[in-house]
Amino acid sequence: MNQVRVEKRISSRKPARTRGEINNAVSGGKWPIDVVDISVGGISFLSASEFAKGSMWLVRLELNGRIVRGVVTIAYCVKHTLTDAYRLGAAFMDLEEQYEVVISRFVDE
């Protein structure tokens, strides 16, 4: 039986091949990430580290020369089939308007 994939995202997303970092606000630990795609609602990225579903993190990245920072909640974390990395999806939590504008402009280009 063929299954149709239903898109759950509310916001349009766009591939974004850029690097960033994910931070733990409590410990101050930082881990590099490779951004796969982004929207004002969330971000998908690759990381060498595994992160728990539902955990909250600070994320920082650059889009077209502009810095974007926000708090995210991890929606999923799965082992990537072709690399040693994990693929993660995360939702932005109360993204500041200045960063929402940067992402919206990037997605609409």
N, C-alpha and C positions, 0 to 999 in steps of 0.2 A: 504494500500500500504506500502511495506517495504522500508525504507530509509536506504541507506548505509552512514555511517559516514565517511567523508573524513578527513584524518589527515592533519591539516594545518601546523604543526610544521616542520621546516626545520631540526632541530637538534634532535638527539636521546635523550630521557629522561630516567631517572631512579628514582624509588622511593627513597626517602631520608627522613627517619624518624629522624629528628633532630629539635632542637629549634633554633630560631634566633630572630631578632628584625627588625622592620621597623621604620625608623626615618624621621622626618620632618627637613630638613636642615635649614629652616628659624626659626621655633619656638623651635627647639631642643627637641620636644616631641618624646617619644619612646614608641612603643607598641610591646609586645611579639607576635611571630608567631610560628606556628607549620608547618614545611616544609612537603609537601606531595610528591613532585617530583621536579627534577631539570634537566636542560640541559644548554649548553652554550648559548642558546637563551633565556631562561627564567626560571621561577620558579612558582610553584603552592603551595599555603599555606593556612592554616586556621588562622583566627584571630577573636577575640571577637569584633573587631571594623570594621565598614564599611568604605571603601575607594572609592572615586569617580573614575570612569572609565576615563582614560586619565591623571590622576594625576601622578606626579613624586615623588619618594621617594628614600631614601637611605636604602639599606638592608644589614644586617650583619648576617652571620651564620657560623657554623663550619662543615666541611666535613672531616672525617678521621683525626681529630686533626689539620686541617689547616683552618685558617680563610678565608672567602670569603666576599668581600665587593663589592657593585656595586650600580649603579643608575638603578632604574626600572620604567617603566611606567605601570600602572594598565590597563590590557586588559579587565578584567571582575571581577565582585564582585557579588556573589549570596548568598542568605541565605542558609545555609546547612540544609538539610531536617531532619537530625537525631540529630543535636546538636543546641545549641544557637549561634554557630559560623557562620562566613561567609567564603565561599571558594573563593579565589582569584587567578587569573592568572596574571602574570606580565612579561613583556619583558625586558631583560637587555639592557641598552643603553651604547654602547661603553665600554663594559666590558674590564678591563685591562687584558693584556696578562697573567700576573701571576695568576690571578683568573680563567681565561679561562682554563689554564693548570690544575689547581686543579680540576675544574669541569669535564674536559675531562677525566682525569685519574679516577675519581670517577665513571663516567658513563661507562667507558670501562672495569671496573673491573668485 
